[in-house]
Amino acid sequence: MSEQEVIKHTKKVFKSWSDRKIAFGNKIKEIFIEIFIIVFAITLTIWFNNWNEHKREQEQVKIFLTGLKEDLKTDIYVTKEILKTYDQYKLLYTYLSNLDKRISPNKDTLKIAFQYLNSTTFLRPHKSRFTGFLSTGKIMDIKNDSLTQNILNYYEETIPALQSSEQFWLSQHELYVSYLIDNCKDLDNDMSKWEVLTRSKARYLSRILIPWPQLTERYNSVINEANKIIIQINKLYDNK
């Protein structure tokens, strides 16, 4: 009901009350009817506005969740590619950690190893959509509490745990490369680099760079938790 309609019916209440020509019983009856109309109309208006607001909120939630699903799919794809890269790192740093200054290396194998020595990889999660939605306080508009909790856990626990492991690996890689650069007399000469990397400190650092179980487990945790959220979103909107 518009404000003008409320005013109109309110005036009718006062008019009926002050009209001496209307019997007292009829006044009460007319006043009751007008008040009922006002209350009913206001209640209906409030309900309709709340319904519209709820509908709008849930439309925004759907847009967020369907977009989030695509972000998670990308995270899963990238994470799987990173795990493939770490399989190569395992071979690389196992090989480098076993270099022996008493045994001349195969120069072709050594050259291939050095080509990959400067490469690193880490996950750049797609989280801007989540961060924006969280900052508006709308995350609690998601009606599925389990889904909400899983999303929060993914971005605030699973991803940070992985990043902690990644940061350690990257810091050790930086130490390894710095040691090589600081001690190698000729960086363009593979045998000169080989001489440095057969030293005990270099071999120790290369062993640390062999991907350890916790690191791969945390990458797999990203995949598993992201898939769990995708399944819940699909169930929520009957998608496959």
N, C-alpha and C positions, 0 to 999 in steps of 0.2 A: 504494500500500500504506500502511495506517495505521501509526502508530508502534507500536501494540500488536502488529501482525503482524510487524514487523521484530524486535521484542524476542522474540517467540515463536520465530521461526526462528533467531535468534542463540542463544537458550537451547538449541535443539536441537543446534547446532554444538558448544557446550561439553559438552552431555550426551553426545553421541556420542564426543567426544574423551576424556572421562573414564571412559566405560563400559568396564571391563576385559573384559566378556563379549563385546564385539564385536571381531572380528579387525581387525588394523591396516589391511588392504586395504579391508575394508568400511567402516571408520571414514573413510578418505580419500574413499571413494565417497559416503558419506552427507553428509560435510562439504561436498564439492564440490557436491552437489545442492542443499543448503541455501543455500550461498553464491551459487550460480547463481540460485536463486529470489529471494534478497534483491536481488542486483544487477539482475536483469531487472525485478523489480517496481519498484525505485527509479527505474531508467532510464525505464520506461514512465510512471511517475507524473510525473517531471520533464518528459518529452516532452508529456504530456497537459496539464500545468499551463502549459507554454510555449505550446502550441497554443491553449489557452483565453485566455491573456493576449494573444497575437497577434490572435486573433479579436476580442477586446474592443477592442483598439487600433484595428483596421481598421473596426470599427463606429463608433467615435468619429470616425475620419477621414472616413467616409462622411457622418456627420451634419454635420461641419464643412464638407465640400466642397459638399454639397447646399445648406446654408444660405448658404455663401459665394457660390454661383451666384446666389441670389436677391439678395444684396447687390450683386453686380456688375451684374445686370440693372437694378436701381434706379439705380446710378451711371450706367449708359449712358443710361437714359431722361432723367435729370436733366441730364446733360452735353449731350445733344442739344437739350434745351429752353434751356439756357444759350447754346448756339451760335446759336439763333434770336434770343435776346435781344441777343447781340452784333451780329447783323445789323442790329438796330434801333439799337444804339449807333453803328454805323458811319454810318448815315444821320443820326443826331442830331448827332454831333460833327463830321461833315463839314459839315453845315448851319451849326452854330455857328462853326466855324473860318472860314467864308466870310462871316460877317456884316461889313458895311461901313458905317461911320458916315456915309458920304456917300450911302447908299441906304436909304431908309425901308423897313423890313421889312413883310411881310404880317402883320398883327397876329394873325390866327387861327393862322397857321403858327407864329408866335413863341410864342403861348400854349400850343399843343400841345407844342412843344419844351421849354418850362419845366416842364410837367407831368411829364416824364420825367427832368428834370435831376438829381433827388435819388435816382434809383433806382440800385442796384448789385446785382450778383449774383456768386456764387462757389460752387464745388462744396464740399459737405460730405460727403466720402466716408464710406460705411458701413464703418468699420474696427474697430469694437469686437470683433466676432467674431474677426477676424484677430489683433488685439492680444492677446486673451485666450488664443487657441490658441497663439500664439507664446510667450507668457510661461510657459506650462506646459512648453515644450520638446517639445511633441508634433508640431510642424510637420515634423520629420524622420521621423515615422512614415508620411508619405505616400511610397508606394513609387515613384511616378513622379518621378524627379529633375528632369526638364524642367518638369513642372507645379509642383513645389516652387519652383524657381528663378523661374519666371514670376510666381508669387504674390508672392514676396519682392520681385522687381523692380517689380511694380505698386505695392505699398504703400510701398516704401522708395526708389524712384527716380522712377517715372512720376508718382505723386501729388505728392511734394515738388517736382518740377520745375514742375509746373503751379501749385502754390501759390505758388512764387516769382514767377512771371509775374503771377498774380492779385494778389499783394500789391503789386507795383509799380503795376499799373493802379489799384488801390484807393487807394494813396497819392497818385497824381496826381489822381485824382478828388477826394480830400479837399482838395488844394491848390486845385483849380479852384473848388470850392464855397466854400471859405474866402475866396478872393480876391473872389468875388462878394459874399459877406456883408459883408466888411470895407470894401468900396468903394462899395456901393450905398446911395444916400441913402434910397430907399423900396422895400423888398423886395416890397411889395404892388403896385407899379407895374411892368408889363412893360416899358415904355419906359425906365424908370430902370435896370432890369436890362440891357436891350439896350445902353444907353449904356456900361455897364461892360464888357460882353462884346465890344464892338467894339474895345476897347483891344488893343494889340499883345501884352501879356502874356497876356490872356485867350484870345486867338486862338492863341497859341503853346501854351498848356496844352490847349486843345480839340483841337489837332492831335495832341498826344501821346495823347489819349484815343481816337482812332480806332483800333480794334483792329488790332494789327500781326500779320503772318503767324505769328511764333513763338507768340503766344498761342493763336491758333486751331489751330495745329499741335499744341500740347500738349493741348488739349482733344480733338482727334481721336486723339491717341496714347492717351489714357485709354480712349476707346471701342475702339480697335483691340486694345490689350493686354487689356482686360477680356473682349472677345469671344474672344480666343485662349485664355484660361483657361477660359471656359465650354465651348468646343469640346473641350478636353482632358478636362474633368470629364464631359461627355456621353459621350465615347468610353470613359472609364474605367468608367462604369456603364451603358453601352449605352442612354443616353437620347437623346431628340431634342427 
